[in-house]
Amino acid sequence: MPEGHSVHRIARQFDRNFVGKTLSTSSPQGRFAEGASVLDGREAVSVQAVGKQMFLETEGDLWLRVHLGLYGAWDFAGEIIVDPTIASANGRMGQTNQRGTVLDQPILDEAGENSLASIGAPRRTRVHVRMSEQTKGLADDGMQWPPPVVGQVRLRLMTDITAADLRGPTACVLQTPEEMLATVAKLGPDPLVGDPVENEERFVRAVKKKSTVIALLLMDQSVVSGIGNVYRAEMLFRQRLNPHTPGRDVPEDVVRALWADWVRLLAIGVETGQMMTMDGLTGDDYRAAMANRDDRHWVYHRAGLPCRICGTEIALEEIGARKLYWCPRCQA
C-alpha cells in the first residue's frame, strides 16, 4: 500500500499543476460518473494530504477525498512538474512497488537537455500516461491530447495542459467541509500537518495508553498517519524494538524516538520519492539504494537473509494480516 510520503508527493503535484485551474472531469469507467459531473467545471482551490489520504478542495465548498489503498495509483500526463523519481515511474505515482530512481540515467526534456538530474530542481516537461499497447509509439511532440484512456480509470481530472487518471482507489468520494474535517479528525497525527509539538504528544498518549503491540499500533491510522508495512518494519529495527512489545510497555523516550524517526523518514521520503531508511549512504551505495529497495532497507523484504548488523536470519511472520520483518537478535 502506498505510504504517507507517496500521498504527500501526489498532493504536491496537484498543488503545482491543478490548484488555481478549472477542472474538466469524467469517469471513463463509469463508477464515479455522478461525482465527476458535480466536479466538472469547478476550480481547484487547495489540496492537502493527511497520512494515506488526499483531499482536493474545489470551489463551492466541495472536497474530493481519495484513498489509494492497496491497488490505487495516479497516472499523470501532459505538462507536469517532473523529478527523476516521477520520470522513472513514467508519470505514475502511488502504486505499490513503484520503481526506484536511477540517478545516473539521463532524463531529457523537450529541448534534449538533462534538466532533471537533481531531485531538488524539478522541471516542467511533457510525459505520457503509463505506457501500454495503446500509447506505444507516440512521440512527445505529437502526443495525442487528451491522452487515450488506458485501463479502468475511475476518475480523470484535466486542465488545458495536464491530465491525472485515478485507477483502483479504495475510496473516491465527494465530501462537504464538515465531512472532510470529520474524516481528518479520525486520523492520527501526521508530521507534515498541524502543530509539531501537539502531534508528538498525541502520538505518545495514544501509544502509552494501549496494550496492543507496537507493531500493530504503528499501522493503526488512528494512532499515527501514513506509516505502512515498510516504514513500520524499518522504524522498529532502527530503534531495536521488539515488535511484540505492548504500547504501554514501550519506554516513553523510545516512543518519542519513534516519532522523531517518523518525522525524519517522512521528510526524506517526500523529497526523494523513495523510502530511504538506511542512513549515511554515499556515492555508489546511495545511487544503488535509490534504484533498488533491496539496497536501502535494514529488514524489510529480507526474510531469511542475514541481518546487516548481527548476521541473524531476518524473521518473517504475519501480524494483523500483514507481513512483519524483524531481527530476533537486534530486536530481542
matplotlib code that plots the C-alpha trace (Angstrom):
import matplotlib.pyplot as plt

x = [0.0, 1.3, 2.6, 2.5, 5.4, 3.8, 0.5, 2.2, 4.2, 1.0, -0.6, 2.4, 1.9, -1.8, -0.7, 1.8, -0.3, -4.0, -4.7, -5.9, -7.2, -10.6, -11.1, -12.6, -13.7, -15.0, -15.3, -14.3, -15.0, -18.4, -18.2, -17.8, -19.9, -22.2, -19.3, -17.3, -20.3, -20.5, -16.8, -16.8, -16.1, -15.1, -11.8, -9.3, -8.7, -6.3, -5.0, -4.0, -2.5, -3.1, -1.4, -2.5, -5.4, -5.6, -8.2, -8.6, -10.8, -12.8, -14.9, -18.3, -17.0, -16.6, -13.8, -12.7, -11.3, -9.1, -7.6, -5.5, -5.5, -3.6, -4.2, -4.7, -2.5, -2.5, -1.1, -0.1, 0.2, 0.8, 2.9, 3.7, 6.4, 8.7, 11.7, 13.7, 11.6, 8.4, 10.1, 11.5, 7.9, 6.7, 4.3, 2.8, 2.5, 1.3, 1.2, 2.7, 6.2, 6.8, 10.0, 13.3, 15.1, 18.0, 20.0, 22.7, 20.2, 19.9, 16.4, 16.0, 13.5, 11.9, 15.0, 17.1, 18.7, 19.3, 17.4, 16.1, 19.4, 18.7, 15.9, 15.9, 15.3, 12.3, 11.3, 8.1, 8.1, 5.7, 5.1, 2.8, 0.3, 1.9, 3.0, 0.7, -0.2, -2.5, 0.3, 3.4, 5.0, 3.6, 6.3, 6.4, 5.9, 2.9, 1.3, -2.5, -4.5, -6.4, -4.4, -6.2, -7.9, -5.9, -7.5, -10.1, -10.0, -12.2, -11.7, -9.9, -9.0, -7.8, -6.7, -5.9, -2.3, -2.3, -4.3, -4.4, -6.1, -7.1, -7.2, -8.2, -8.7, -10.2, -12.1, -13.0, -15.8, -17.1, -17.4, -18.7, -16.2, -17.8, -17.4, -13.8, -12.9, -14.7, -12.6, -9.3, -10.3, -10.4, -6.8, -3.7, -1.1, 0.9, 4.3, 3.6, 0.2, -0.6, 1.4, 4.6, 4.5, 0.9, 1.4, 4.1, 2.1, -0.9, 1.2, 2.8, -0.6, -2.1, 0.7, 1.2, -2.5, -2.8, -1.9, -1.9, 1.6, 3.6, 3.9, 0.1, -0.1, 2.3, 0.0, -3.2, -4.0, -6.0, -2.7, -0.4, -1.0, 1.0, 3.0, 2.7, 4.5, 7.9, 8.2, 6.8, 9.5, 12.3, 11.4, 11.1, 14.5, 16.1, 15.0, 16.0, 12.5, 10.8, 7.6, 5.6, 6.0, 2.7, 2.5, 2.1, 5.3, 7.4, 9.5, 8.4, 11.8, 11.6, 8.0, 9.3, 12.3, 9.9, 8.0, 11.2, 12.3, 8.9, 9.3, 12.8, 11.9, 8.7, 10.6, 13.2, 10.6, 8.7, 11.9, 13.4, 10.3, 11.8, 11.5, 15.2, 15.7, 19.4, 21.5, 24.9, 24.9, 27.1, 28.3, 27.6, 25.9, 23.4, 22.7, 22.1, 19.8, 17.7, 17.4, 16.6, 14.7, 17.0, 19.8, 18.0, 16.3, 17.5, 15.0, 12.0, 11.6, 14.8, 13.3, 15.9, 18.8, 21.4, 20.8, 23.1, 24.2, 24.4, 24.1, 21.0, 18.4, 15.7, 12.3, 9.0, 5.6, 2.1, 0.6, -2.7, -2.9, 0.3, 3.9, 6.3, 10.1, 12.4, 15.7, 15.1, 18.5, 18.8, 15.2, 15.1]
y = [0.0, 3.5, 5.1, 8.7, 10.0, 9.0, 10.7, 13.9, 13.9, 13.4, 16.3, 18.4, 17.5, 18.6, 21.8, 22.6, 21.6, 21.8, 24.3, 27.6, 26.0, 24.9, 21.2, 19.1, 15.8, 12.5, 8.9, 6.7, 3.6, 5.0, 4.1, 7.8, 9.3, 11.3, 12.7, 13.6, 15.5, 17.5, 18.4, 19.3, 23.0, 23.8, 25.5, 23.5, 25.7, 23.7, 20.3, 18.5, 15.2, 13.6, 10.2, 8.0, 10.1, 13.2, 15.9, 18.2, 21.3, 22.8, 26.0, 25.7, 24.2, 20.7, 18.3, 15.2, 12.6, 9.9, 6.9, 4.8, 1.6, -1.4, -1.0, 2.6, 4.9, 8.2, 8.5, 12.0, 13.1, 16.3, 19.1, 18.4, 19.2, 16.1, 14.9, 11.8, 9.6, 10.5, 10.3, 6.8, 5.7, 7.1, 9.5, 7.0, 7.9, 5.9, 2.3, -0.4, -1.3, 2.0, 1.9, 3.1, 6.3, 5.8, 8.9, 8.2, 7.7, 10.8, 12.2, 14.6, 17.4, 18.6, 20.6, 17.5, 18.8, 16.8, 19.3, 16.6, 15.5, 17.0, 15.9, 19.3, 21.0, 19.5, 20.9, 21.1, 18.6, 16.5, 12.9, 10.1, 8.1, 4.8, 3.0, 0.4, -1.0, 2.0, 4.6, 3.0, 4.8, 8.2, 10.9, 13.6, 16.3, 14.6, 13.1, 12.7, 15.1, 14.3, 11.1, 7.9, 6.2, 3.2, 0.5, 1.1, 4.8, 5.7, 9.5, 11.7, 15.3, 17.6, 21.2, 22.5, 21.0, 18.4, 15.1, 12.9, 9.5, 7.6, 3.9, 1.3, 3.5, 2.2, 5.5, 8.2, 10.3, 13.9, 15.5, 18.7, 20.7, 19.2, 15.6, 16.3, 17.6, 14.7, 12.3, 14.1, 14.1, 10.3, 10.1, 10.1, 12.9, 13.5, 15.1, 17.4, 18.6, 20.7, 21.6, 19.6, 19.6, 18.6, 15.9, 14.3, 14.5, 12.9, 10.0, 9.4, 9.5, 7.1, 4.5, 4.6, 4.0, 0.8, -2.8, -3.5, -4.5, -1.7, -3.4, -3.0, 0.4, 1.9, 0.6, 2.0, 5.1, 6.5, 6.4, 7.8, 8.7, 7.5, 4.6, 1.3, -2.0, -0.8, 2.1, 0.1, -2.7, -0.2, 2.1, -0.8, -2.0, 1.4, 1.6, -2.0, -2.5, -5.9, -5.6, -7.6, -5.1, -3.7, 0.0, 0.9, -1.0, 0.9, 3.4, 7.0, 8.0, 5.2, 6.3, 9.8, 8.5, 6.6, 9.8, 11.7, 9.0, 9.2, 12.9, 12.4, 9.5, 11.0, 14.2, 12.1, 10.1, 13.2, 14.8, 11.7, 9.7, 6.6, 5.0, 5.5, 4.0, 3.5, 6.5, 7.6, 6.1, 8.0, 7.7, 4.3, 3.0, 5.8, 5.5, 1.8, 2.3, 4.9, 2.5, -0.7, -1.3, -4.3, -1.8, 0.7, -1.2, -2.9, -5.7, -5.1, -7.8, -9.5, -12.6, -15.4, -13.1, -12.2, -9.1, -6.3, -5.7, -9.1, -11.7, -13.4, -14.6, -12.0, -13.3, -13.1, -13.5, -12.3, -9.9, -8.1, -9.8, -8.1, -9.3, -8.3, -8.4, -8.1, -9.3, -11.6, -10.7, -7.0, -6.5, -9.1]
z = [0.0, -0.8, 2.4, 3.6, 1.6, -1.7, -0.9, 0.1, -3.1, -5.1, -3.3, -4.2, -7.8, -7.6, -5.9, -8.7, -11.6, -10.8, -8.0, -9.4, -12.6, -13.8, -13.9, -16.6, -15.0, -16.2, -15.1, -18.1, -16.1, -15.1, -11.3, -10.4, -13.1, -10.8, -8.7, -11.8, -13.2, -10.0, -10.1, -13.7, -14.4, -10.8, -10.0, -7.8, -4.7, -2.5, -1.8, 1.4, 2.3, 5.7, 6.1, 3.3, 2.2, -0.1, 0.0, -3.1, -2.4, -5.2, -5.4, -3.9, -0.6, -2.1, -1.3, -3.3, -0.9, -2.4, -0.5, -2.9, -0.8, -2.0, -5.7, -6.4, -8.4, -10.2, -13.8, -14.9, -18.5, -20.4, -19.0, -15.3, -12.9, -13.0, -10.9, -11.6, -9.4, -11.2, -14.6, -13.9, -13.0, -16.3, -14.6, -12.3, -8.6, -5.6, -6.8, -4.6, -5.8, -7.6, -9.5, -7.9, -9.1, -11.4, -10.6, -13.3, -16.0, -18.3, -18.3, -21.2, -21.5, -24.8, -25.6, -25.3, -22.1, -18.9, -16.8, -14.3, -12.9, -9.5, -7.2, -5.7, -9.1, -10.8, -14.2, -16.2, -19.0, -21.1, -20.1, -21.2, -19.3, -18.3, -21.4, -22.9, -26.3, -26.8, -26.2, -27.5, -30.4, -29.6, -29.8, -27.1, -29.7, -31.2, -28.1, -28.5, -26.4, -24.4, -23.8, -24.6, -21.7, -20.7, -18.5, -15.8, -15.0, -12.1, -12.4, -14.9, -13.9, -16.6, -17.1, -20.6, -20.4, -17.7, -17.0, -14.0, -14.2, -11.0, -11.0, -8.4, -5.3, -2.1, -1.7, -4.2, -2.7, -2.6, 0.9, 2.4, 4.6, 7.7, 6.4, 5.4, 8.8, 10.4, 8.3, 9.3, 13.0, 13.0, 11.7, 13.9, 13.7, 10.5, 10.9, 7.9, 9.1, 12.2, 15.3, 15.7, 19.5, 19.8, 17.1, 19.2, 22.4, 20.6, 19.4, 22.8, 24.5, 22.0, 22.3, 26.0, 26.9, 24.8, 25.5, 21.7, 20.5, 18.9, 15.5, 15.2, 16.7, 14.1, 11.4, 13.1, 11.2, 14.2, 16.2, 13.6, 10.0, 7.0, 8.3, 6.3, 6.2, 5.0, 7.4, 10.3, 10.0, 9.4, 12.3, 14.8, 13.7, 13.8, 17.5, 18.1, 19.5, 19.7, 17.6, 20.1, 22.9, 24.1, 23.5, 27.2, 28.0, 25.5, 27.4, 26.8, 25.5, 22.9, 21.8, 21.3, 19.4, 17.1, 16.5, 15.8, 13.4, 11.5, 11.2, 9.7, 7.4, 6.1, 5.1, 3.3, 1.5, 0.3, -1.0, -2.7, -3.6, -2.0, 1.4, 2.2, 5.7, 5.8, 6.9, 5.8, 2.3, -0.2, -3.8, -5.5, -2.3, -2.3, -6.1, -5.7, -2.7, -4.7, -7.6, -5.7, -2.4, -1.6, -1.1, 1.1, 3.9, 7.0, 7.4, 5.0, 2.4, 3.7, 5.2, 5.5, 4.8, 7.4, 9.5, 8.2, 11.9, 13.6, 10.9, 12.4, 9.9, 9.4, 10.6, 8.8, 10.4, 9.8, 12.2, 11.6, 8.2, 7.1, 6.8, 9.5, 9.0, 12.0, 13.5, 16.6, 18.0, 17.4, 18.4, 21.2]

ax = plt.figure().add_subplot(projection="3d")
ax.plot(x, y, z, "-o")
ax.set_aspect("equal")
plt.show()
